[in-house]
């Protein structure tokens, strides 16, 4: 089993700004984003996963370096990351975790 560090922040936009100043690439998730398998995930990175139904706010999405889509599994439109509790979405090197 693999784990990713998870952080919950009150002010995501401010946190994103701080992380960017520290050289961290910020990716957001949305249904209309670029397929994450086509994105270079080298270097320090953080992935913002919005709430179910609401997703990320407009301001948070605009603050991200890139917005990506995570694959959906099955016929029900519930992201695999929800079933896996978030840790199954991406490895630190960008490969999918199963």
N, C-alpha and C positions, 0 to 999 in steps of 0.2 A: 504494500500500500504506500502511496505517496501523498504528501501533504503540502499545501501551499499556505504561507502565512496569510492570515485574514485580518483586516483592520476595519473597524466601524468608525466613521468620522461624522461629526455633527455638520461641519461646513466643508463639503467636498471641494468646492471651487477653490477655497483658500488652501486646502491640503494639496490639491493638484498643482497650484502655483508654486508652493514650497517644494514639492517633489521635483518639478521641472527645473527649478533653480539648482537642485542637487544633481541634475543630470539624468533623472529618471524619465523614461518614455512612458506616456500614459495612453492606454487603450481603453476605449469604452465599448460596451456591447449594446447592440440594437438589432432588430429584425432586418433593417435595411442597410446594414453595414457591409463592409468588404469581407469576403470569406477569410477567416483568420489563418487558413493554411497558405494564403498567398502573401502574408505579411511577414516582414523580417522582425523576429523577436529577439535579436541578439542584444546584448547589453542589459543594463538595469531597466526594469519595467514594472508597471503596476497595471492591473486590469480592474476597471470599474464595472461592477455588475449591478444594474438597476433593479428596482423592485418588480415583481411579477405584475403584469397588467399596466403599470405606470411607466416602467423603464426608468431611464435617467431623465433628469430635468433638461430643458433646452440649454441652459447655461453650462451645466456639467458636460453635456455632449460637445458643446462648442469649445470647451476648455481642453478636451482630449486631443492628443496628437492624431489619432485615427480612431474611427468607430468600426468595429468588426462584428461579424455575425458568427455565432457558435452553431454547429449543426443541430438540427432537430432529429429526434429519433421517433419512429413509429408514426401513427396517424393522428395522434393527439398532439396539439401544438403546445407542448410543455417542454421547455429546454432540458436537455440531459443534465445540465448543471444543477437543476432543481432536485432531480431524483438523487443525484450524487452528493447533495449537500454543498455544492460549490467546489469541492476539492477535486472533482473529476474533470473539470473543464480543460485546463491547460497545464502542462508541466512547465517548469522554469525555463526550459529550452524551446518552448513553443509546440512540442509534440502533444498530441491528444493522449490523455490517460484513460484507460479502460478499466 
